[in-house]
Structure formats: C-alpha cells, structure tokens
Amino acid sequence: MHIPFNKPFLTGKEAHYLYQSVYSGKISGNGMFTKKCQEFFENKYGFKKCLLATSCTDALEMAALLCNIREGDEVIVPSYTFVSSALAFVREGAKIVFADSGKDNPNLDAERLEKLITSRTKVIVPVHYAGVACDMDKIMALAERYHLLVVEDSAQSIDSYYKGRPLGSIGHLAAFSFHETKNIISGEGGLLVVNDERFIRRAEIIWEKGTNRSEFFRGEVNKYGWVDTGSSFLPSEIIAAFLFAQLENLDMIQNKRKKLWNRYYKGLKELEEKGMLRLPMIPAYATNNAHMFYVVCRNLAERSGLIRFLKEQDILAVFHYLSLHKSAYYTSKYEGEELPECDHYADCLVRLPMFYELEEEQIDRVVETMKDYFFTL
C-alpha cells in the first residue's frame, strides 16, 4: 500500500464552518472567522496583535514593509530555508546576507551570527526549522546591541516553544504558515504576529491596502482613505473558517503527531547508533512540535539511493531546501563565504512521511525499509 509524504487532515468541522461563512452574507476578509482565528492566537500564545494573511509569504512581505527596508539595507537570513524568507526582503531592495546552519541542526548558527552584522544590517530573520527553536536569547541580545529588528520565520513552528516562550512571541515580528503540509492547515494561509506595539497601527493599514479601514469600522475615524503603502493581504472568510476548525483541534492534532514522531525516533535510533545516519537533535532550550521527521544521511549518493529505494517500496520520502546562496537567482549576487553546513543539509537531509492519519504500522514499515537499505550498503 502506498505511503504518501503528506495527506491533509480534516477535523470534521471544516465544511460546517464553510457553510456558516458562505451563508453569513460576508465572505470577504476580516469577518467573524478571521477575528476568531486571530483571537485564538492572541489568547493562547500571548501574541500582542495577529493578522491573518493569505500565506506566510504575504505575512513576511508585510513584515518587510513594517521594517521599512530600503535599497541597500542588509538582512541576515539562513541559506537553508524556503525562498520566501529572503524574497520578502529582496522585493523591498534588501541585500541578503546568508547565514550558515549549525552542525547539530539546520537552524542558523547563532554563535557565528555577529560576524555577519555590518553598519548596513537592519533585520535578522531566524527560521525555526522543523518547528525547533533557534537560540533566541543570543539572537535577541545581538539585535539589542546593534539596534536591529528580528522577524521570526515561524512557518513550521505552531505550538512550539523556546525556554517556555511560544515561538513567534520573541521577535519584534513573526510569520506563520497554514499551507497544507503544516500541522494546522487552511490549504494556503498565513499569520503576521506583531509583538512590538510600534508596528500595530501601521500593520493594520498595510494589511488593508494602505487604508485606515480597520480604524473606521471601529469608529476611531469618521472616514477612511489611502494613508500608506500596502496590499490586499487579508484572506477571505472561507480560508479563515477552514482554519478555525483546525485550531479548535490543535491539541488533538499535536498529541497524535508527537506520538508518530517518537515512534520514528525510537525505530531509527539503531541506525544512528551504528553511524549510518543522524536523527533530529532538539536542543535543551527547545520543544518539538512534530512538524516533520527528517534524517540526515552521510552523503548525497546515500540520500539519493534511500529516496529511490523507498519509492520502489511505494513510500514517498523527499529532500528539502537547496542552498539559497547557490540558487540561480542569487548566486551572482552572493559575496559571502562558503556555507558548508547549509550545503550538507541540502545534499543529505531527507523528510519521511508525516501526517495525522499516518498509522504506527506504516511508520514501522518505513523504518524496516530504511534498515533494509542501510544494512545492505
């Protein structure tokens, strides 16, 4: 039986809430379900202000506008990440300074971050890969010392923590994703989190096409108009209705995913102990939200062989990011050093099937198939 890499999970309430939304008479943005979703995040995680977006990319683009990026400003981004982490700032004219990953996990190496800071640096974008926190104390200390802004790319990080603090609540701004591959989904969809009160009013304006429309509907101004830059970032109520059904079941979804993650870890530990691969490393300061389960092979050839062998057994496993500093778009612009750890993950990391309805027996089949591969090398 085929084991896919991902399968979107429906809680059972999505269609009901979609029906409510459609027949409420308001399906454009910023309606009842949008407010319910935003209040969920503000109440559960203590985020100061939340604004739903049509994608995490849009949320990051809003963050870049709020950071007031200008041509020539430098923004530090890990090279091992999705293109949106950098693209949002490139669109505003920023020069991207790519950071290498750490030896222990794919997150940016906070120990080597300071050497990347120059007089032109304006923003640091830590990406919490697989929902595992970057070392935020070190990053925030550098930001304070050099008067920088921090935008947490928390696309994969719902319900994950750093020293007891929710990811997305530590930086000045943060962005989440609800793409169908994430723990909590709405097909597409994202969230901008504003933790610095300086940005709250402007964030609402940018969110609503550069108008002060939100203030008008709260009765704070007697008319609304075009007052700043912005775009149509807010999603329809249909997306928000779907998302709210997921959020109501967050704890159930998380508990199941963590159980699956732990079964993978226990099953594959033998291969790590024999030095055949590396399992995910969760630092003591971080929690695991079971967004994905990955392994790191010893080299590209073994990784390619593993993916091919699993596919022959009807199991779909996939690699992940390519090094952004070597991408076709940015390689001619890159002026930094080699980033060997990033390149290692680009060549050697493979993601295994991980979704709510995955059965323990299927995980055992993946594990045994992987052992068959490695023990015959």
N, C-alpha and C positions, 0 to 999 in steps of 0.2 A: 504493500500500500504506500502511495506517495506521501512523503512528509514535506510540506511546503516550508519555505523560510518564514513566512508570516501569513496570518489569517486574521482579518479584522473581527473583533468580538462585539456582539450586540448584547446589551444587558436585558432587552425586552421592552424597555420604555421608550426607545428612540422613536418608533412610529407613532406612539401615542402623543408624545410631545410635539412631533412634527405636525400632527393633525391639529393639536391645540394652536400651534403657531399659525398655520395656514388659515384656520377659521377664526382667528382672533381679530382679523381685519388689519393687522400690522405685521408684515414680513420683512420690511426694510430693517436696517440696523438700529441698535440702541433701544430695543423694546424690552419686554418682560424677561425673556430668557437671557438676553445679554446681561441685564442687571443681576439676575440670579447667579450667573456664572461668575461675574466679577465680584459679587459679594461673597461667594463661596471662597475664593482665593484670599480675599482680604480678611475674612473671618477666621479661616482655618490656619493660614500661614502668617498673618500679621503684615501682609504687604500694604503699603500706605495707599497706593492707588493702582487699580488694574483696569486695563482697556483691552477688550478682545480685538483681535486683528484677523485678517483673512489668512495669514500664515505667519510663521516665525520670521520669515524673511521680511515681511512687512513690519513686524514688531522691531526688528533690528534696524530697518530703514528709518522708522520713527525715532529710534534711539540715536542714530547718526545725526538726524536733524536737530534733536534736542541738545546734542553735544556741540552743536554749532561748528561742525567740521568745515574747514576752509582749505582751499588748494594749498598743498604742501604740508599740511599737518600730518604728523605720523601717528599711526595707530598700530599697536602691538597685538598680533593675532597668532595663535598657534598655526603652523603649517598643516598639521594633521587635523583637519576639520572640514566641514562642508563649506562649499564656496560662499554661501550666504554670510558666514561670519565675517568675511573680508569684503564681499561685494557691496554690502550696505554702506560701507565707509568709502570704498573706491568711487561709488556713484557721486559722492559729495566732494571728490577731489583729493582724498587722503592718499598718502604713500603708506603702503602696508609694510611693516617690519615683522617678519615672520620669526616666531619663537620655536625652538626645538622641543620635542617631547622629553619626558623623563625616562630614565632607564626602567623604572618599575611599572609605569602605566602610561597610556598615551597622552595624558594631560600635559600642558606646558610645564616646563621645568622652572618652578618659581625661584630656585637657587641661582639660576643664570639669567634672570629677568632684568636685573638692574643694569647690566652692561648694554642692554638694548635701548635704554632710555637716553634721549638727547634733549636739547633745548626745544626741539620741534614736536616732541611727543605730547599727545593730548589725551589719548584713551588707551586703556588696556582692556582686551576682550578675553577673559578666561573662559574656556569651553569645558564644561563638566562632562567629559567623555563617558558614555555608558551610564550617566547619572551619578558618577563618582566625583566627589568634590575635588577641585583644585585646592592648593594650600592658600586659603583666602586671607588668613592673618598676614602672611608675608606679602601678598599682593596688595592688600588694603594699606599696609604700612608704607609700601613704596608709593602708592597713589597719594597718600597724605604728605609724604616727604617731598614729592615732586609736583604736587598740586595737579594731579591727573584725575580723570574720571574713569570709573570702572563699569563696564557693561557686561554683566554675566550672560553668556550664551548658555541658557538653561534648557535648550531644546529637548534634551533627553532626561531632564532632572526633576520631573514632578515627584513630590513626596520623598525627596532625598535631602540629607542634612550634612552640615559641617559643624562639628562641635556643638550639636544640638540646635543649630540655627538652620532654618529652611533655606535650601539653595534658591537663589532668586531674591532673597531678602537682604543680602550683604552688600552688593554693589550699589552704585547710585541708580542704575537702571538694570533691567533684566528682560530676557525674551524667552518664551516657552513655545513649544510646538505641539499641535494635536494632529499631526499627519497620521495616516492610518497605520504606520509602523510603530507608533509610540504606545506607551502604556494606556493613556487616555486619549481617545480619538474623536475627530469630527470630520474625517475624510481629509480635508485640509483645515487649517485654522491655527491661530497663534494667540499669544497674550503678551502685551507690554506691561511690565511692572515698573512703577515709579516709586522709588524709596526716598528720594531727595525732594522735599517739598518745593524747592526752587523750580522744578520742572513740571509740576502737576497742571497748572493752568495752561501752559503752552502745549503740553501733551494733548489735552483735550482739543485744543484748537487745530493742531496738526492732524489729529485723528479725524476731524470733521471738515476736511478740505480747506483748512486755513480760516475757518469761520469760528465765531464765538457762539455757535448754535446751542451748545450744551448749556451755557450760561443763560441764554434766552429762555430755554424751556424750564430752567429752574427759577425763572423770574428775577434773575440778577441784573439783566439789562432789558430795556424795553424794545430793542430790535437787534437783529444780528446781521453781520456782514463779513466781508473779506478783510481779515486783520493780520494774516501771517501766511507763510508758506504751509504746505500740507498736501494731503491727497485723500482719496477715499479708502481709508484703511479699515474702517469698521465692517465686520461681516454682517450678513443677513441674519434675521431671526431664525431661519431654518437651520443654519450652522450652529447657532447658539442652543437651539432646542435639542439637537442631537447631542451636543457636548454636555448639556446639563444631565441628561440621562446617564451618561458615563460618570460624571462627577459624583452623582448620588451613590455610585457603586465603587468608589475609589478604593476603600479599604478591602473589599472583597477581591477586587482585581489584583491589588498589590499582594495580598496574602497568598494567592494562588501562584502568581509569578515568582515570588520568592521561594516558594516550595519547589517549583520546577528548577529554578536556578541552583538551589542547593543540591538537587539530585544530580544535575550535570556535574557540579563541582566534586561531589563525592565519587561519582563514577569515573571521572577523568583524572583523579588525583594520582593514580598509579602511573599514568603516562608522564605526569610532571616529575614524579619521584625518580623515574628512570631517565630523566633529562631529555625526553622526546618532544616536549612542548612546554609552554608556560601557560598557566591559568591566570585569570584576572586577579590583580592584587588590590585589595581595599585598604587604604591607609587607616591607621587608628583613629584619625580625626573625622573619617567619612563613614556614611552609611551606604548601603547597597539597595537601590530601588528596583533591581532586577529588570532594568530596561532591555538589556541584551546579555547573551552569553557568548563570549569570544575566547578563542585560544590563539596563542602566538607560536607559530611554527619556527623551526630553526633557520629556514631559508626559503626563497621564492619557489624553488623547484619542489620542495616538500609541500608547501602550501598549495601550489597548483595541482600536484598529484592528489592531495587529500580532497580538494574540491571535486576533482574529476572522479575519484573513487567513490565518494559519497553519491554523486549524481548517478553513477552506474547502478547504485543500490536504491535509486529513486528517493534520495534525500537531497534537498536543496540547501546548500550552505554557500555563503557569498563572502567575498572580501569586502573591504570598506573603502576609506578615503585614499586618494592619491595625494602625494605631496603638492600642496598648492604652490609652493615656491618653484616647482618644476613644471607647472601647468603651461599649456600652450599660450594662455592669455598673459601670464605674469612672468614667465621665465626671462624675457628680455628686459623686464623692469627690475628684477631682483638683484640687489647689490650686496647681500649679506654672505655669511659663511655657509659652509655645508651644514646640513641638519641631519646627522646620521641616525639619530633615534627615530625621528619622524619617518625617514626613508625605510627604516627597519620595519616599523608598523605597517607602512604602505605595502611592503613586499610580503610580510609574514603573518599578518593578522587575518583571521577568518571568523565570521559570525555564524553561529549554529542556529537552527530553527528555534524560535522563541515566540510563543503566543499563548494566550489564555487557555485555549482549548487543546493545547498540546497535552497528550497523555503521558503518564510516567512510563508506560511500556514503550512508547515511541522514543522517549529520551534514552531508555535502556538500549534500544535498537541503534540509535545514533552512536552511543558510547561504544557498543560492541563492534560496530562497523569501523569506528575510528581505531580501535585496538587491533582489529584485523589488518588495517592499513599500516600502522606503525610497527607492529611486530613482524611484518614481512619485509620491511625496508632493508 
